[in-house]
Amino acid sequence: MSDLMWAALASTIGFYMHVSARARSNHIVYRLMHARAKVLWGHERAHGFLATSGVLVSSYALVWGLGWLPIVGGWYVEAVAEPLNAVLASLMAAATIHTTASAAMGLRPLRTVRWATSQGEESRDRILNAIATSPKHFQGLLREVNMGKGQLRRHLDVLIADGLVSESSDGNRRVFARTGV
């Protein structure tokens, strides 16, 4: 019975991976998996990798949990289980390298995920390009990058925390400039 419970858990995880990848979920667990997979596979291919891996994890878990592994035969082990184990080992190695590199650079894992999301990256690039040549006050920057106040402030906070932008005051205005430029 224990094997069946573990198989159900592993199958559920595989199903979650597949559905989240197909939907390009914003759930934090999927975002963490995608950020790790993106290191090896690139942004778009990481979704396909996670969707395929989810199907493989689910199928392997069901075959193993139901006791069908001896019935299915050695071809399943050679064709699915061994490559799946190699892929999962590679993914775990990439996750370890990514986490270690993030820690060495002084980044928190969630900060790394936030920076890695395509929408956040694109928005922050627009902000950095807008202030690349000269500092801008908040309202001018707001008009130039065409964002909401809260969205702009959030991205500026991330850029300031990452040391890419500095904030100063000019009278009653907040002025933002690139650091090190």
C-alpha positions, 0 to 999 in steps of 0.5 A, spaced: 500 500 500 505 504 501 508 504 494 501 506 491 501 512 496 507 514 493 505 513 486 499 517 487 503 523 490 508 522 484 503 522 479 499 528 482 506 532 482 507 530 474 500 532 473 501 539 476 507 540 472 504 538 466 498 542 467 502 548 470 506 548 464 501 548 459 497 553 462 504 557 463 502 558 471 504 564 475 503 559 481 510 560 485 511 553 485 511 552 478 515 559 477 520 556 481 520 550 477 520 554 471 526 558 473 530 552 474 529 549 468 530 555 464 537 555 466 538 549 461 532 549 456 531 557 455 525 560 457 520 557 452 523 550 451 523 550 459 515 550 459 515 544 454 520 540 458 516 541 464 510 539 460 513 533 458 517 531 464 510 531 468 507 526 463 513 522 464 513 522 471 505 521 472 506 515 467 512 512 471 509 513 477 503 509 475 506 504 472 511 503 478 505 504 483 500 499 480 506 494 480 506 493 472 513 495 472 515 487 471 509 486 466 511 492 462 518 489 461 525 492 460 523 496 454 519 501 459 525 501 464 530 503 458 526 507 454 522 511 459 525 510 466 532 511 465 532 517 461 527 520 466 532 519 471 537 522 467 533 528 466 531 529 473 538 528 475 540 534 470 534 538 473 536 537 480 544 539 478 541 545 475 537 547 481 543 546 485 548 550 481 542 556 480 541 556 487 548 556 489 550 562 484 544 566 486 547 565 493 554 567 491 551 573 487 547 575 494 540 574 490 534 571 494 531 565 490 524 569 489 528 575 487 531 571 482 524 568 480 521 575 479 527 578 475 526 572 471 519 572 469 518 575 462 513 580 463 517 583 469 524 583 465 521 586 459 518 592 464 524 593 468 528 593 461 523 599 459 525 603 465 532 602 465 532 604 457 528 610 459 533 612 464 539 610 461 541 617 458 539 621 464 535 621 470 528 622 470 523 624 475 517 619 477 511 622 473 516 623 467 518 616 467 511 614 468 509 617 462 515 614 458 514 607 460 506 607 460 505 603 466 501 604 472 503 608 478 503 601 483 507 597 477 512 602 476 513 603 483 514 595 484 519 595 478 523 601 481 523 598 488 526 591 485 531 595 481 533 599 487 534 593 491 538 590 486 543 596 485 541 598 478 537 604 480 538 609 485 533 614 488 534 621 490 529 627 491 529 634 488 525 638 492 518 634 492 520 630 486 523 623 486 528 622 481 531 615 479 537 614 475 542 608 473 547 606 477 554 605 475 552 609 468 
